[in-house]
């Protein structure tokens, strides 16, 4: 598997994002001249130690910003480093936890090192600071049990850790260095709340079951064409996703919209002949994740049987083939990214053979 994104893309993102990083970082730190006014009253060793603490804060802010920005991009892809299909024809294919963690970690690492390489143009360079590249960004979330609770309040952050390298050195007016790990809490971020709930729902075939229920419900109103029935059913699927993220008090911060890329009720296979299978993931995480020892989420599917079970079977053939994207937007928070403050949008890609749900005479109006 190709790791991360192309280096040229990383450089462009770094150039675009470095101003945002600097504003975000330095807004929480004093200016260089102010530090100089404090430092001049101390001996060379104290001055160097003070500069080192400033550098550590700057690099920690870069770590936080890189992980935050990466979470927005990986969510837009559907959870991995590329367009991610959660349904591939009749199969639920959500990405496993280790692939999602790897993708978030890898992009965060690339952005982190791109940002820290710009120190040569920052005030820290003038203070005699150098930072070597990091070799790993660890990502640890609140865990399945917390993230599957109703609402998002127990799953609104994750921890990013910079390890394996990242030596911070100050050479003037005395030599001091810091070579241990850095960690930052990426808060007001519902990336893993999206992932865990969508993973469980997908394993329970929530999308195909909600579409089937919508098709049956469309039988009870005015006579609709096949495409109108399917549009009605897809809106019901959106309602299902909004309900999935509902807060205990009934508020719905997650809003759903869908984009139909292909829909065919005459020749369903015209829309399902898509290469939606991901290659087997076999990369190793560069850190020991505390959120999942097995790196997989166990979901009990024993209660899902029959017509509304794991696969909704057709009642007389396929009704339609569709390729679709569900855009799930969390309006609760604005997340810092290299494109400014953005709402988290998780895109769920799906290619589905929609099962036929025949209308009974009693259902007709």
N, C-alpha and C positions, 0 to 999 in steps of 0.2 A: 504494500500500500504506500502511495506517495504521502510523505509526511507534510502536514501543514499546507501552506499556500506558497506560490512561487516567490522567490527572493525579491524579484522586481516589484511584486505586489506589496510585499512587506515594506520595502523602502518607500513606496508611495504612501502607504498607510502611515508609516513613521513620520514622513514629512508633513502629512495632513494632520496627524494626531499630536505631534510634539508640542504645538502651540497650546492645544487643549490640556495636555499633560502638564506643561509648565505652569499654566494658569491655575490648574487644579492643585498642583503640588505646592507652588510657591504661595498660593493664597493661604496655605496652612503653615507657612514658614515665614520668617522675617526676610528682609532683603539682605543682599550681600553687604551693603554699606553699613547697615545696622549691626550685622554680625561683627564687622570689622571694628566698629566702635566698642563692642564688648570685648573682643579678643585682645585688642591692644593693651588692655589693662592686665593681662595675664602673661605668664611665662610661655615659652615656645611649646612645651609639651601640652600645657593646658589649652593653648590655642589650637593645636593639632587635634586634640581630643574633641574639642567643641566643634571643629570643622567636620570631624568624622561623624558625629551625631547628626549634624545637618545633612550630610551625605546619606546616612542610613535612612533618615526620614524621607528624603527625596526618592531614593530607590524603592522604599516601601510603598510610597504613593504610586510610583510607576508600576509596581507589581499589582497593586489594587486596581489601577486603571486598566492595565492590560487584561486582567482576568474579567473585569466588568465588560470591557469592550468585546472581548472574545465571546462572552456568553450571549451577547446580542446577535453576533454573526452566526454562531453555531445553532442558536434557536431558529434563526431564519432559514438555515439549511434543513431543519427538522431533527437536529440532535447530533449530527456528525459533521465531518469536514466537507461533505458534498451533499447534493440533493438526496434526501432520505425518504424512501417510500415505507410507510407504516403498514400499508396493505398492498399486496402484490397478487392480483387476481383473487383466488379464493383463500389466500393464506395471509394471516396476520404476521407481519414481519417487523415488529418494533426493534430498534437497536438495543442491544444489551448494555448494561450499566458501564462495563469496562470500555466499550467503544465510545460511549458518550464522554466519559471521563478523559479518555485518551485524547479525543478530538479537542475538548476544551483546554486540556493541559498543553497540548502541542501548539495550538494557536497562541495561547497566552505566553508561552515561552518565546515564540518567534517575535511577538510584539514587544515583550519585555526587553529582550536583547536589542531589538531595533531602537527602542526608546533610550535605553541606557547608552547605546553607542553614540547618541547625540550629545553626550556630556561635553564633548569637545567644543560645542558652541554654547554652552551654558555657563552660568556664573560659577558653578562648581569647579569647572576646569581652571578658572582664574584662582581658585582657592587651593589648587594643587591636588585635586582629587582624580583618581582613576578607578574604574570599575571593570573587572573582567567579566566575560559572559557567564550566565548561569547555564547549568546543564539540565535542570528539571524544574518544572513548576508543578507542585502537588496540588490536588483539588480534593477537598473533603466536604461533604454535604451533611445535612442534618439527619439523613438516614430514612429508610423506607417507612418505618413506623410513624415518625413525625410528619413526613411529607404526605402520607396517605390520610391523615386526619382531615376532617371537614374544614374547609377554609385554608388560608395560606399562612396564618400567623406563626405556625410552628416550623415553617419551611421558607423563610424569606432571606436566607443568607447562606454563604458557603465560605470556606477558608482556603485561601491560596498561599502556598508556601514555596519560596525560592530556595532551592538546594543545589548541591553539586557544582560548586564554583562560586562566582559572584564575589570575588575578593575585592573589598573596598579598601583603597590605600590613600593615605594622605602623606605627601612628601615634603610639605613646607608649612610651617617653619621647622617641624620635626616629623620624623616618620612614625606613623601609627597605622594599624590596619584592623579590619574586621572580616573574618572569614567564616562565620557561622551562618546558619539559616536565617531567612527573614520570613515573616508571616503577616498576613493581613486579612481581616474579616471583610468580605464583600457583601455588604448589607443592602437592604431594600432591593433585593434581587430574587425573583421567583423562578429562576431557571429550573431548579430541581423540583419545585412544586409542580411545574408543567410536566417535567419528565416522568416522575413517579406515577402521577395520576393518569397520564396518557398511556403509559406502559401497561398498567393494570387494566384500564378500559379497553385497550387494543387486544390484550390477551383474552379478554372476555367478549371480543368482537362487538364492542359497543357501537361502532359506526354502521356495520352491516345490519345489525339488529334494529337500530333506530331508523335506517332507511326502509327496512321491511315494514316496520310499524307505520311509518309515514305513508307508504304505498297503500297499506290496508285502510288507513284513516282517510285517504283521498277517495275511497269508494263511497263514503257516506255523504258527500256533498254533490254539487252540480257535476255533470258529466265533463270530464277533462280528457285532453289528448294524452298520449303516452308521455310526451316530453313535459307537459304541464304537471302530470302526476309525479314525475321524477323530480322536477323542480320543487314541488311541494314537499316531497320526502327529504330532499337535501336540506331544505330549511328546517325541517324537524330534526335532522342530524345536527344542525347548528344549535338548535335549542338544547339538544342533548349535551353538547359540549359546554355551553354556558352553565347549565345546571350542574355539570360535573365539578366546576370550580366555584360553585356558590358558597358564600360565607355562612356561618351559623345563623347570622341575623337576617339572612335572605338576600343580602346585597350581592350583586353580580358585577365584579370588576372586570372579568374576562368577557370580551365581546368577540363574537364569531362572525366571520364572513367567508364565503366560498367563491372560488374561481374555477369554473368548468373549462378544462383544457380540451376535452373531447367528450362528446356524448352521442351515442348512436343506439336507437331503439329498434332499428331495422337489421343492422349487421353489427351486433355487439362486439365481435372480435376485432372490428376496425379500430376500436379504442383501447383494447386490452393487449394488443400486440406490442407491448412496451417492455424494454429491458429494465424491469423494476427490481430485479434480484441484486442484492449487494453481495460482493465477494466475501468469503468467510473472513472474519476478523481474527487475526492471530498475533497482534502486537502486544507487547508487555508494558505495563505501567512502569514509570520510572520511580515510583514511590509506593509505599505500603498504604493502601487506602483503608481508612478506619470505617468507612460507611458500608463496606461489603467485603467480607472475607472471601466469598465464593465468586464475587463480581457478577452474580446473576440474581434476579429477583424471583422468588418463588410465589406464584399466584395459584390459589386453589380454584380449579375449574370444574370440580366434581359436580357442582350444582347446575352447570350449564349443559343441558341435554335437550333433545327434541328440536322442534321447529325454531325455538328462540335460543338455541344453544350455540356451540362453538362455531358452527357454520350454518347459515340460514340457507336451506336447500330450496331450489326452485320448485314451484308448484306448476309444472308444465313447461319448463324451459326457461332460458335466460330472458329477462325483461329488457335489459340494456347493458351496454358496456360504457364505463366512464373513466376518464382520468381527471382528477380533481385535486385542488389544493384548498385546505381549510386554513384560514388565517385567524389565529387565536391571539388576541391582543389584550395584554394586562394593562388596564388603565390606572391601576393603583399607584404605580411608581414610574418615575422617569429615571432611566439607567444611564450613567455616564458611558459614552462610547467615543470612538474617533470621529464620529459624525455628529457629535453634540449629545444632548440629553434626549434619549429615545425611549418610547414605551417598548417593553419586551413583546415581541411578536414571534410566536412559535408557529411555524408553517408545517402542517401535516400533509404530506403527499400520499395519494392513494390511487391505485388502479384496481377497479372492482368490476366483477361480473355481478350485476344486480339481479338477484333472484326474483322471479315472477311471483307476485302475490295476487291471485285471481280474485276479482270482485264477485261476491255472491249476490244473487238476486235480492236477498233481504237487505243488502247494504245500499242498494241503489235508491236515490231519492225520487 
